[in-house]
């Protein structure tokens, strides 16, 4: 199970931690994490097994709760995001669902302080309300409006570090202050932050970080996983009445007081032993092994995709047939100052653009791409275009998202030049 202790100052820089964190040479004298393809583990005797399941002894008991290979990935992600402990799951959506249901119950709400990806929006708008968990949307992220939206039934403020729509950087530090004044944690979806390489929300006051690992962390976007990182810094003891599940005797664990057992990392412990254990969206060790390999090259891959995105965005701005270009690194971005404040290693591999004068890219234009793929997956090694729509776009025009891969930028630009020539 992940080392759920107080956070320590990192010994190595980010790039080094991506290769080494979570596994030491003392671990069976191996340089790579072994794949523990087992659902269960052997105990010395029945008394030890009972102690482990009752959480009075520490050891692996069942892979739905924790697995040695997955444990290495969790420790490495906690290190990269500068957190105290991490929990991984089978998808980004399951990570979001577990986080919300660990914090909120019937009749309670989450304040959403940014535009969301379509899948996250679906969860908040349609899947959670039947369970009487609601969302209060303040999509502008305006601090005063977020403050007004919080009430006695609010259990968290939730925001995307870089919004899926508009690619706008959130003012994490300001939102953290508002959330903490109300006694609730700030939860940040940091999928766009690339595992903490581009942006580490915990460094700016966030309490819980979630992310989908399919984007950027996976070498080619082929692995499905979700991540939850607990900063270990939120003082749950000051909000006992708001979060009784962490302080009252736990019915499913023989009356154990989870706060007394786990202290500052009680949130991640509760999510693991209650939500993950009972619902079961665990990550299998084969996926964890592949994702560990992805983390080893994460920094160099994100550097390349960010560089490619910045160059393509600049080139698109010069094209007469292109209308609006959105990229966090462009000075024309309405929140460029926040990009400068929070993004110190690059501006990411995503951009969007519209065509000018309401012209809609035709099927013929998309068919011109020889190198670039047309699809839905982002954050992989290959450049992908995704066709979207938005109400504020010119009538009849379409919004194009681009996820930049690792190809040579000259080849990428040549492909876009060919596609745009059909307009």
PADREN-555421 format. One record per residue (C-alpha): residue number from 0; chain; x, y, z. Coordinates in pm, 1 decimal, always signed. Example, Ala and Ser with C-alpha at 12.3 -4.5 7.8 and 13.67 -1.06 7.14 Angstrom:
<sites>
(site 0; "A"; (+1230.0; -450.0; +780.0)) (site 1; "A"; (+1367.0; -106.0; +714.0)) 
</sites>
This chain:
<sites>
(site 0; "A"; (+0.0; +0.0; +0.0)) (site 1; "A"; (+123.2; +354.0; -72.0)) (site 2; "A"; (+338.6; +521.5; +189.9)) (site 3; "A"; (+75.7; +745.2; +347.2)) (site 4; "A"; (+304.6; +967.2; +557.2)) (site 5; "A"; (+380.4; +1336.1; +583.7)) (site 6; "A"; (+518.3; +1485.8; +259.6)) (site 7; "A"; (+894.6; +1523.2; +241.5)) (site 8; "A"; (+1107.4; +1763.0; +42.6)) (site 9; "A"; (+1202.5; +1603.3; -288.9)) (site 10; "A"; (+1554.9; +1465.1; -301.8)) (site 11; "A"; (+1576.0; +1471.5; -680.8)) (site 12; "A"; (+1456.3; +1703.1; -955.6)) (site 13; "A"; (+1140.4; +1617.4; -1151.5)) (site 14; "A"; (+1317.0; +1443.8; -1441.1)) (site 15; "A"; (+1515.3; +1218.4; -1207.7)) (site 16; "A"; (+1212.4; +1133.7; -996.6)) (site 17; "A"; (+1025.7; +1029.4; -1311.5)) (site 18; "A"; (+1284.8; +756.0; -1358.8)) (site 19; "A"; (+1360.8; +649.8; -1002.6)) (site 20; "A"; (+1091.5; +746.2; -749.5)) (site 21; "A"; (+899.2; +468.7; -577.2)) (site 22; "A"; (+1153.9; +191.0; -626.0)) (site 23; "A"; (+1487.0; +148.4; -451.6)) (site 24; "A"; (+1771.0; -93.6; -516.5)) (site 25; "A"; (+1679.4; -265.1; -191.1)) (site 26; "A"; (+1350.0; -377.1; -347.2)) (site 27; "A"; (+1450.0; -727.9; -454.2)) (site 28; "A"; (+1765.2; -588.7; -622.1)) (site 29; "A"; (+1576.9; -498.3; -941.0)) (site 30; "A"; (+1605.4; -185.7; -1152.9)) (site 31; "A"; (+1248.0; -207.7; -1287.5)) (site 32; "A"; (+931.2; -275.9; -1090.5)) (site 33; "A"; (+828.9; -641.9; -1131.8)) (site 34; "A"; (+476.3; -718.8; -1250.2)) (site 35; "A"; (+293.0; -878.0; -958.1)) (site 36; "A"; (+18.9; -1049.9; -1156.8)) (site 37; "A"; (-166.9; -1180.3; -855.7)) (site 38; "A"; (-501.8; -1092.7; -707.6)) (site 39; "A"; (-414.1; -1210.1; -356.4)) (site 40; "A"; (-114.9; -1262.3; -130.3)) (site 41; "A"; (-6.8; -1527.3; +119.7)) (site 42; "A"; (-20.3; -1461.8; +494.7)) (site 43; "A"; (+192.4; -1620.7; +763.6)) (site 44; "A"; (-120.4; -1734.8; +943.8)) (site 45; "A"; (-488.5; -1649.9; +983.2)) (site 46; "A"; (-414.9; -1400.6; +1259.6)) (site 47; "A"; (-187.7; -1199.8; +1029.6)) (site 48; "A"; (-448.9; -1208.4; +752.7)) (site 49; "A"; (-718.5; -1082.4; +988.7)) (site 50; "A"; (-490.7; -805.4; +1115.1)) (site 51; "A"; (-412.6; -689.8; +762.2)) (site 52; "A"; (-778.6; -678.7; +657.5)) (site 53; "A"; (-866.8; -498.4; +982.5)) (site 54; "A"; (-584.4; -247.6; +914.3)) (site 55; "A"; (-396.4; -317.7; +1234.9)) (site 56; "A"; (-105.0; -453.1; +1028.6)) (site 57; "A"; (+50.9; -319.9; +707.9)) (site 58; "A"; (+90.6; -556.9; +411.8)) (site 59; "A"; (-61.5; -633.7; +73.8)) (site 60; "A"; (-375.3; -842.3; +99.6)) (site 61; "A"; (-575.4; -812.5; -222.5)) (site 62; "A"; (-493.6; -636.3; -549.4)) (site 63; "A"; (-829.3; -461.6; -567.7)) (site 64; "A"; (-706.5; -257.0; -270.4)) (site 65; "A"; (-332.4; -241.9; -336.2)) (site 66; "A"; (-73.3; -421.5; -550.1)) (site 67; "A"; (+310.4; -399.6; -531.1)) (site 68; "A"; (+351.9; -293.8; -895.6)) (site 69; "A"; (+72.2; -39.8; -869.0)) (site 70; "A"; (+222.2; +78.9; -541.0)) (site 71; "A"; (+542.8; +186.1; -718.2)) (site 72; "A"; (+339.9; +386.7; -969.1)) (site 73; "A"; (+143.3; +550.2; -686.5)) (site 74; "A"; (+458.1; +647.3; -499.3)) (site 75; "A"; (+616.2; +788.4; -814.5)) (site 76; "A"; (+306.7; +995.2; -895.7)) (site 77; "A"; (+291.9; +1127.5; -538.3)) (site 78; "A"; (+653.5; +1237.6; -574.2)) (site 79; "A"; (+602.5; +1402.6; -913.5)) (site 80; "A"; (+295.0; +1596.0; -793.7)) (site 81; "A"; (+466.0; +1678.8; -460.6)) (site 82; "A"; (+197.4; +1503.2; -258.8)) (site 83; "A"; (+199.4; +1282.0; +49.4)) (site 84; "A"; (+20.9; +980.3; -98.5)) (site 85; "A"; (-149.1; +868.3; -417.1)) (site 86; "A"; (-416.6; +625.6; -528.5)) (site 87; "A"; (-455.9; +511.9; -888.6)) (site 88; "A"; (-757.1; +364.8; -1063.1)) (site 89; "A"; (-864.7; +219.0; -1395.5)) (site 90; "A"; (-951.5; +554.1; -1560.0)) (site 91; "A"; (-957.5; +927.6; -1509.2)) (site 92; "A"; (-1335.6; +916.6; -1478.1)) (site 93; "A"; (-1321.2; +662.9; -1197.0)) (site 94; "A"; (-1064.6; +881.3; -1018.0)) (site 95; "A"; (-1302.2; +1177.4; -1040.4)) (site 96; "A"; (-1602.5; +971.4; -929.7)) (site 97; "A"; (-1417.5; +824.5; -630.8)) (site 98; "A"; (-1290.3; +1165.8; -523.7)) (site 99; "A"; (-1635.6; +1324.1; -533.2)) (site 100; "A"; (-1811.5; +1035.6; -356.8)) (site 101; "A"; (-1540.9; +1018.3; -89.1)) (site 102; "A"; (-1607.3; +1383.4; -6.8)) (site 103; "A"; (-1977.7; +1437.9; -75.4)) (site 104; "A"; (-2291.2; +1247.6; +17.4)) (site 105; "A"; (-2666.0; +1288.8; -32.9)) (site 106; "A"; (-2779.8; +1650.9; -22.8)) (site 107; "A"; (-2430.0; +1793.6; -61.9)) (site 108; "A"; (-2258.5; +1980.9; -343.5)) (site 109; "A"; (-1934.0; +2054.6; -524.2)) (site 110; "A"; (-1856.8; +2404.6; -656.8)) (site 111; "A"; (-1710.1; +2377.9; -1008.1)) (site 112; "A"; (-1490.6; +2678.2; -1090.0)) (site 113; "A"; (-1401.9; +2624.7; -1456.8)) (site 114; "A"; (-1528.5; +2486.5; -1783.3)) (site 115; "A"; (-1500.9; +2107.9; -1783.4)) (site 116; "A"; (-1424.1; +1840.4; -2035.0)) (site 117; "A"; (-1737.1; +1686.0; -2182.6)) (site 118; "A"; (-1694.8; +1361.7; -1985.9)) (site 119; "A"; (-1646.9; +1536.8; -1651.2)) (site 120; "A"; (-1942.0; +1764.1; -1723.5)) (site 121; "A"; (-2159.9; +1460.5; -1794.1)) (site 122; "A"; (-2071.3; +1315.3; -1454.1)) (site 123; "A"; (-2159.0; +1634.1; -1266.3)) (site 124; "A"; (-2472.1; +1714.6; -1467.7)) (site 125; "A"; (-2632.4; +1373.2; -1516.4)) (site 126; "A"; (-2475.9; +1089.8; -1316.8)) (site 127; "A"; (-2432.4; +1244.6; -972.0)) (site 128; "A"; (-2769.0; +1428.1; -932.1)) (site 129; "A"; (-2970.9; +1103.3; -901.2)) (site 130; "A"; (-2757.2; +1035.9; -590.7)) (site 131; "A"; (-2849.2; +1385.2; -467.2)) (site 132; "A"; (-2493.5; +1514.7; -513.5)) (site 133; "A"; (-2510.3; +1836.1; -713.0)) (site 134; "A"; (-2268.3; +2074.8; -879.5)) (site 135; "A"; (-2275.6; +2451.8; -864.4)) (site 136; "A"; (-2112.3; +2578.7; -1182.6)) (site 137; "A"; (-1906.9; +2898.3; -1180.5)) (site 138; "A"; (-1743.3; +2834.4; -1515.6)) (site 139; "A"; (-1582.4; +3178.3; -1532.7)) (site 140; "A"; (-1375.2; +3094.3; -1225.2)) (site 141; "A"; (-1439.6; +3445.8; -1092.1)) (site 142; "A"; (-1323.0; +3438.4; -731.4)) (site 143; "A"; (-1610.8; +3637.4; -577.8)) (site 144; "A"; (-1868.0; +3418.9; -752.8)) (site 145; "A"; (-1695.2; +3103.2; -632.4)) (site 146; "A"; (-1700.5; +3238.0; -277.5)) (site 147; "A"; (-2073.7; +3311.2; -300.9)) (site 148; "A"; (-2148.9; +2964.9; -439.5)) (site 149; "A"; (-2005.9; +2787.1; -133.7)) (site 150; "A"; (-2252.0; +2703.2; +142.8)) (site 151; "A"; (-2269.6; +2474.6; +445.8)) (site 152; "A"; (-2333.1; +2172.1; +221.5)) (site 153; "A"; (-2034.6; +2232.6; -7.8)) (site 154; "A"; (-1765.5; +1964.6; +19.2)) (site 155; "A"; (-1504.3; +2090.1; -228.6)) (site 156; "A"; (-1413.6; +2346.1; -491.0)) (site 157; "A"; (-1322.5; +2172.7; -817.3)) (site 158; "A"; (-1131.0; +2319.8; -1109.7)) (site 159; "A"; (-935.0; +2208.9; -1415.1)) (site 160; "A"; (-577.9; +2341.4; -1401.2)) (site 161; "A"; (-601.5; +2426.3; -1772.9)) (site 162; "A"; (-963.0; +2424.3; -1887.7)) (site 163; "A"; (-1061.4; +2180.6; -2159.8)) (site 164; "A"; (-1263.1; +2455.7; -2329.9)) (site 165; "A"; (-1064.8; +2772.6; -2395.7)) (site 166; "A"; (-736.3; +2629.4; -2261.1)) (site 167; "A"; (-736.5; +2887.3; -1981.6)) (site 168; "A"; (-512.2; +2851.0; -1676.5)) (site 169; "A"; (-694.9; +2858.2; -1341.8)) (site 170; "A"; (-583.5; +3089.0; -1061.3)) (site 171; "A"; (-516.6; +2799.2; -826.5)) (site 172; "A"; (-364.7; +3002.5; -543.9)) (site 173; "A"; (-664.2; +3238.4; -528.2)) (site 174; "A"; (-914.3; +2952.0; -540.7)) (site 175; "A"; (-725.5; +2770.6; -263.4)) (site 176; "A"; (-762.5; +3072.4; -36.4)) (site 177; "A"; (-1139.4; +3087.9; -97.1)) (site 178; "A"; (-1183.8; +2713.7; -43.0)) (site 179; "A"; (-979.4; +2711.9; +276.9)) (site 180; "A"; (-1165.7; +3010.5; +417.8)) (site 181; "A"; (-1481.0; +2798.8; +387.6)) (site 182; "A"; (-1317.0; +2488.9; +534.9)) (site 183; "A"; (-1326.3; +2279.0; +216.6)) (site 184; "A"; (-1046.0; +2135.9; +2.6)) (site 185; "A"; (-950.3; +2255.4; -344.4)) (site 186; "A"; (-955.3; +1965.6; -590.6)) (site 187; "A"; (-770.2; +2020.5; -918.6)) (site 188; "A"; (-795.8; +1810.6; -1233.1)) (site 189; "A"; (-435.4; +1835.1; -1349.5)) (site 190; "A"; (-455.3; +1615.8; -1657.7)) (site 191; "A"; (-325.2; +1906.4; -1868.3)) (site 192; "A"; (-42.1; +1960.2; -1619.3)) (site 193; "A"; (+123.1; +1639.5; -1742.4)) (site 194; "A"; (+187.3; +1468.4; -1411.8)) (site 195; "A"; (+318.2; +1786.9; -1253.5)) (site 196; "A"; (+579.4; +1862.2; -1520.3)) (site 197; "A"; (+402.4; +2171.5; -1652.6)) (site 198; "A"; (+213.3; +2262.6; -1336.3)) (site 199; "A"; (+201.8; +2124.5; -980.6)) (site 200; "A"; (-120.1; +2250.4; -818.9)) (site 201; "A"; (-16.0; +2135.5; -471.1)) (site 202; "A"; (+271.4; +2384.6; -484.0)) (site 203; "A"; (+9.2; +2660.4; -516.5)) (site 204; "A"; (-229.1; +2550.4; -240.5)) (site 205; "A"; (-435.4; +2269.5; -393.6)) (site 206; "A"; (-526.0; +1987.2; -155.7)) (site 207; "A"; (-620.5; +1702.6; -389.7)) (site 208; "A"; (-503.8; +1647.0; -746.3)) (site 209; "A"; (-670.5; +1409.8; -989.7)) (site 210; "A"; (-578.6; +1329.1; -1348.7)) (site 211; "A"; (-627.1; +1092.6; -1635.4)) (site 212; "A"; (-302.4; +908.9; -1711.4)) (site 213; "A"; (-395.9; +818.8; -2069.7)) (site 214; "A"; (-293.4; +1167.1; -2179.8)) (site 215; "A"; (+82.7; +1240.4; -2176.0)) (site 216; "A"; (+178.0; +1000.1; -1895.3)) (site 217; "A"; (+118.5; +700.5; -2120.4)) (site 218; "A"; (+387.6; +676.8; -2388.4)) (site 219; "A"; (+148.0; +662.6; -2682.2)) (site 220; "A"; (-187.5; +731.7; -2518.3)) (site 221; "A"; (-267.9; +360.5; -2510.3)) (site 222; "A"; (-297.6; +305.7; -2133.4)) (site 223; "A"; (-610.5; +381.8; -1934.3)) (site 224; "A"; (-563.4; +492.9; -1573.7)) (site 225; "A"; (-667.7; +759.1; -1326.0)) (site 226; "A"; (-471.0; +925.2; -1048.3)) (site 227; "A"; (-562.7; +1082.2; -714.1)) (site 228; "A"; (-289.6; +1258.5; -515.5)) (site 229; "A"; (-342.0; +1379.1; -159.1)) (site 230; "A"; (-127.0; +1674.9; -55.2)) (site 231; "A"; (-148.2; +1572.7; +309.3)) (site 232; "A"; (-176.4; +1943.3; +395.2)) (site 233; "A"; (-551.4; +1997.7; +438.7)) (site 234; "A"; (-645.1; +2012.1; +807.8)) (site 235; "A"; (-953.6; +1790.3; +816.6)) (site 236; "A"; (-973.2; +1826.6; +1194.6)) (site 237; "A"; (-1090.5; +2187.2; +1149.6)) (site 238; "A"; (-1387.5; +2062.9; +943.2)) (site 239; "A"; (-1506.6; +1765.9; +1150.1)) (site 240; "A"; (-1874.8; +1849.8; +1115.1)) (site 241; "A"; (-1842.4; +1889.4; +737.2)) (site 242; "A"; (-1661.0; +1555.8; +693.1)) (site 243; "A"; (-1796.3; +1316.8; +959.4)) (site 244; "A"; (-1698.2; +1009.7; +752.6)) (site 245; "A"; (-1336.0; +1063.6; +852.9)) (site 246; "A"; (-1401.5; +1097.1; +1226.4)) (site 247; "A"; (-1699.6; +879.7; +1322.0)) (site 248; "A"; (-1648.0; +508.1; +1394.6)) (site 249; "A"; (-1633.8; +335.2; +1055.1)) (site 250; "A"; (-1910.8; +75.0; +1034.3)) (site 251; "A"; (-1732.7; -116.9; +760.0)) (site 252; "A"; (-1412.4; -138.6; +962.6)) (site 253; "A"; (-1525.1; -251.9; +1308.0)) (site 254; "A"; (-1568.1; +102.0; +1436.1)) (site 255; "A"; (-1216.2; +215.5; +1349.0)) (site 256; "A"; (-1158.7; +591.4; +1375.0)) (site 257; "A"; (-992.4; +668.5; +1042.5)) (site 258; "A"; (-859.9; +1011.0; +1147.4)) (site 259; "A"; (-680.1; +858.8; +1445.5)) (site 260; "A"; (-534.4; +587.1; +1223.2)) (site 261; "A"; (-429.2; +788.5; +916.6)) (site 262; "A"; (-411.8; +1152.7; +1026.1)) (site 263; "A"; (-333.3; +1403.8; +750.9)) (site 264; "A"; (-376.6; +1149.4; +470.0)) (site 265; "A"; (-716.3; +1030.0; +589.9)) (site 266; "A"; (-880.7; +1133.3; +261.3)) (site 267; "A"; (-666.9; +908.1; +40.8)) (site 268; "A"; (-691.0; +625.1; +295.3)) (site 269; "A"; (-1071.2; +648.9; +307.7)) (site 270; "A"; (-1091.7; +658.8; -71.6)) (site 271; "A"; (-879.1; +344.4; -93.3)) (site 272; "A"; (-1026.6; +129.2; +179.6)) (site 273; "A"; (-1389.3; +234.5; +138.2)) (site 274; "A"; (-1455.9; +359.0; -216.0)) (site 275; "A"; (-1196.8; +163.7; -416.7)) (site 276; "A"; (-1244.5; -150.5; -209.6)) (site 277; "A"; (-1623.2; -149.2; -238.9)) (site 278; "A"; (-1665.0; -25.9; -598.1)) (site 279; "A"; (-1354.1; -188.7; -745.5)) (site 280; "A"; (-1212.7; +31.6; -1029.1)) (site 281; "A"; (-857.1; -76.8; -952.5)) (site 282; "A"; (-561.7; -50.7; -1190.6)) (site 283; "A"; (-412.6; -378.7; -1306.5)) (site 284; "A"; (-35.5; -431.7; -1262.0)) (site 285; "A"; (+31.4; -464.8; -1636.5)) (site 286; "A"; (-102.6; -113.0; -1699.5)) (site 287; "A"; (+96.5; +16.2; -1401.6)) (site 288; "A"; (+417.3; -134.7; -1541.7)) (site 289; "A"; (+363.6; +34.0; -1878.8)) (site 290; "A"; (+278.7; +367.1; -1716.2)) (site 291; "A"; (+598.0; +354.0; -1511.5)) (site 292; "A"; (+786.7; +326.0; -1839.5)) (site 293; "A"; (+591.7; +626.7; -1965.0)) (site 294; "A"; (+695.4; +837.4; -1665.2)) (site 295; "A"; (+1061.5; +775.2; -1744.6)) (site 296; "A"; (+1031.8; +972.7; -2068.9)) (site 297; "A"; (+754.0; +1210.2; -1961.7)) (site 298; "A"; (+966.7; +1523.0; -1929.7)) (site 299; "A"; (+1136.4; +1494.5; -2269.0)) (site 300; "A"; (+809.9; +1409.1; -2445.9)) (site 301; "A"; (+619.1; +1701.0; -2293.5)) (site 302; "A"; (+905.3; +1936.5; -2374.8)) (site 303; "A"; (+880.5; +1833.6; -2742.8)) (site 304; "A"; (+500.1; +1848.4; -2762.5)) (site 305; "A"; (+499.1; +2190.0; -2591.5)) (site 306; "A"; (+762.0; +2320.7; -2829.8)) (site 307; "A"; (+567.2; +2189.1; -3128.9)) (site 308; "A"; (+243.8; +2343.6; -3002.0)) (site 309; "A"; (+402.2; +2684.5; -2948.7)) (site 310; "A"; (+546.3; +2684.2; -3300.9)) (site 311; "A"; (+224.9; +2564.7; -3464.7)) (site 312; "A"; (+21.1; +2824.1; -3273.5)) (site 313; "A"; (+254.6; +3100.4; -3390.5)) (site 314; "A"; (+232.2; +2976.9; -3750.1)) (site 315; "A"; (-147.8; +2952.3; -3742.7)) (site 316; "A"; (-165.3; +3314.3; -3623.0)) (site 317; "A"; (-3.2; +3418.2; -3952.6)) (site 318; "A"; (-251.7; +3235.8; -4174.1)) (site 319; "A"; (-523.2; +3446.3; -4337.2)) (site 320; "A"; (-768.8; +3156.2; -4339.8)) (site 321; "A"; (-741.2; +3104.8; -3963.6)) (site 322; "A"; (-956.0; +3302.4; -3723.0)) (site 323; "A"; (-897.7; +3274.6; -3348.6)) (site 324; "A"; (-605.9; +3072.2; -3210.0)) (site 325; "A"; (-615.9; +2969.6; -2844.0)) (site 326; "A"; (-295.1; +2856.4; -2671.4)) (site 327; "A"; (-183.9; +2930.6; -2314.2)) (site 328; "A"; (+150.4; +3062.0; -2440.5)) (site 329; "A"; (+7.2; +3327.4; -2672.5)) (site 330; "A"; (+3.3; +3683.1; -2541.1)) (site 331; "A"; (-340.5; +3719.8; -2700.7)) (site 332; "A"; (-472.7; +3460.2; -2455.9)) (site 333; "A"; (-709.6; +3644.3; -2217.0)) (site 334; "A"; (-541.1; +3483.3; -1914.5)) (site 335; "A"; (-183.9; +3498.3; -2041.6)) (site 336; "A"; (-63.5; +3645.7; -1709.0)) (site 337; "A"; (-183.0; +3332.2; -1528.2)) (site 338; "A"; (-2.8; +3119.0; -1785.4)) (site 339; "A"; (+316.0; +3306.4; -1704.6)) (site 340; "A"; (+255.3; +3268.2; -1330.8)) (site 341; "A"; (+186.8; +2895.4; -1323.9)) (site 342; "A"; (+350.7; +2739.2; -1631.2)) (site 343; "A"; (+727.7; +2746.0; -1594.7)) (site 344; "A"; (+834.9; +2454.0; -1818.0)) (site 345; "A"; (+624.4; +2524.6; -2124.8)) (site 346; "A"; (+261.2; +2581.0; -2213.0)) (site 347; "A"; (+152.0; +2229.3; -2302.1)) (site 348; "A"; (+77.5; +2037.3; -2617.6)) (site 349; "A"; (-283.3; +2147.2; -2679.3)) (site 350; "A"; (-414.4; +2434.5; -2888.7)) (site 351; "A"; (-734.7; +2522.3; -3070.1)) (site 352; "A"; (-827.8; +2739.5; -3365.3)) (site 353; "A"; (-1125.2; +2845.0; -3571.2)) (site 354; "A"; (-1149.4; +2923.8; -3939.5)) (site 355; "A"; (-1213.6; +3278.3; -4056.6)) (site 356; "A"; (-1542.4; +3419.6; -4187.4)) (site 357; "A"; (-1753.3; +3123.0; -4083.5)) (site 358; "A"; (-1581.1; +2882.6; -4321.1)) (site 359; "A"; (-1618.4; +2523.0; -4211.8)) (site 360; "A"; (-1340.0; +2276.2; -4274.6)) (site 361; "A"; (-1475.8; +2020.5; -4516.7)) (site 362; "A"; (-1421.4; +1647.4; -4524.3)) (site 363; "A"; (-1186.8; +1716.4; -4813.9)) (site 364; "A"; (-968.5; +1929.1; -4585.5)) (site 365; "A"; (-943.6; +1656.1; -4323.1)) (site 366; "A"; (-868.4; +1403.1; -4595.4)) (site 367; "A"; (-560.6; +1607.5; -4692.1)) (site 368; "A"; (-380.0; +1518.6; -4370.2)) (site 369; "A"; (-109.3; +1263.8; -4446.3)) (site 370; "A"; (+78.2; +1272.5; -4116.5)) (site 371; "A"; (-169.5; +1415.8; -3868.5)) (site 372; "A"; (-443.6; +1183.4; -3742.3)) (site 373; "A"; (-810.3; +1275.4; -3709.1)) (site 374; "A"; (-952.1; +1131.8; -3387.7)) (site 375; "A"; (-1039.1; +1191.1; -3023.0)) (site 376; "A"; (-732.2; +1078.8; -2826.4)) (site 377; "A"; (-493.3; +1346.3; -2699.1)) (site 378; "A"; (-154.7; +1352.2; -2530.7)) (site 379; "A"; (+9.0; +1073.2; -2727.7)) (site 380; "A"; (+316.0; +1056.5; -2949.3)) (site 381; "A"; (+118.0; +1137.0; -3264.2)) (site 382; "A"; (-33.9; +1471.3; -3358.9)) (site 383; "A"; (-413.9; +1451.8; -3359.3)) (site 384; "A"; (-683.5; +1696.0; -3470.6)) (site 385; "A"; (-1024.4; +1686.3; -3305.6)) (site 386; "A"; (-1324.0; +1863.1; -3451.0)) (site 387; "A"; (-1540.7; +2037.8; -3194.3)) (site 388; "A"; (-1812.4; +2297.4; -3181.3)) (site 389; "A"; (-1892.8; +2596.1; -2966.0)) (site 390; "A"; (-2178.7; +2841.4; -2950.5)) (site 391; "A"; (-1959.6; +3150.3; -2961.7)) (site 392; "A"; (-1787.4; +3042.0; -3283.8)) (site 393; "A"; (-1902.0; +3205.9; -3606.0)) (site 394; "A"; (-2215.4; +3048.2; -3744.8)) (site 395; "A"; (-2122.8; +2749.7; -3953.8)) (site 396; "A"; (-1757.8; +2749.0; -3848.8)) (site 397; "A"; (-1598.9; +2475.6; -3645.8)) (site 398; "A"; (-1351.1; +2470.5; -3361.9)) (site 399; "A"; (-1046.1; +2253.2; -3418.7)) (site 400; "A"; (-842.9; +2117.8; -3128.8)) (site 401; "A"; (-490.4; +1998.0; -3193.2)) (site 402; "A"; (-290.0; +1768.1; -2967.4)) (site 403; "A"; (+71.3; +1798.0; -3073.6)) (site 404; "A"; (+283.5; +1486.6; -3086.6)) (site 405; "A"; (+654.7; +1423.4; -3120.7)) (site 406; "A"; (+696.3; +1454.5; -3498.2)) (site 407; "A"; (+919.3; +1717.2; -3660.0)) (site 408; "A"; (+740.2; +2052.2; -3651.2)) (site 409; "A"; (+820.1; +2125.7; -4016.0)) (site 410; "A"; (+636.2; +1809.6; -4119.5)) (site 411; "A"; (+340.3; +1900.9; -3898.3)) (site 412; "A"; (+315.2; +2252.3; -4041.6)) (site 413; "A"; (+340.7; +2119.5; -4396.9)) (site 414; "A"; (+44.5; +1890.6; -4325.2)) (site 415; "A"; (-166.8; +2177.9; -4191.8)) (site 416; "A"; (-69.5; +2396.6; -4486.4)) (site 417; "A"; (-201.3; +2129.0; -4721.0)) (site 418; "A"; (-530.1; +2092.8; -4531.1)) (site 419; "A"; (-591.4; +2466.7; -4506.7)) (site 420; "A"; (-523.7; +2507.8; -4879.3)) (site 421; "A"; (-862.9; +2347.8; -4952.2)) (site 422; "A"; (-1054.4; +2635.1; -4789.5)) 
</sites>
